[in-house]
Amino acid sequence: RRILAYSAIAHAGAMLIGVITGGTAGPAPLFFYLTTYGIATIGTFGVLGVIERTGTCDALGDLDGLHRRSPLLATCLLVFILSLAGIPPLAGFVGKFAVFSAAFRLNGLNGMAGWLALVAIAMSAVGLYYYLLVLKHALVAKDQDAPALAVPLSAQVVLATMALTLVVLGVAPSLLLGLKF
């Protein structure tokens, strides 16, 4: 959860870049970013909440073997985390691209927004390392003693729908209020 909290700080910075460019680019890039970031964050905390119902979820080691205990939760977590990291073709990539390209269109590297976007892109690369740590534990590490997770049907439906939404909005971002990037 701490990793997600630190991640929220970085995402808040990217959103502020969207606020800076909102006067010229309009609210569409920021709105798309906020929407997709919200879905991915709520989905990630949803997966962690389901895991916590059956035990603890305080450390990265608690995710070990998630792919064996609940393939659906592991797949949803994969989509949520990669979207937060801004990996294509997920909606998080489109949101970051929209905000950062709006900053570059403002004044390029001649203005503060362009430099802020450049720093945010570099920091996104650093953040990717920490996102991959989470996925390493959930998808690669083995936990032989952990039993299968009993995931309620309602949680399965909601989390799968949220993950699918991030994939669809990544492939067809114009579906969100007819926005075109």
Secondary structure, DSSP 8 states (H G I E B T S, - for coil): -HHHHHHHHHHHHHHHHHHHHHHHH-SHHHHHHHHHHHHHHHHHHHHHHHHHHTS--SSGGGGTTHHHH-HHHHHHHHHHHHHHHT-TTSHHHHHHHHHHHHHHHHHGGGSHHHHHHHHHHHHHHHHHHHHHHHHHHHHT---TT-------HHHHHHHHHHHHHHHHHHH-GGGTTT---
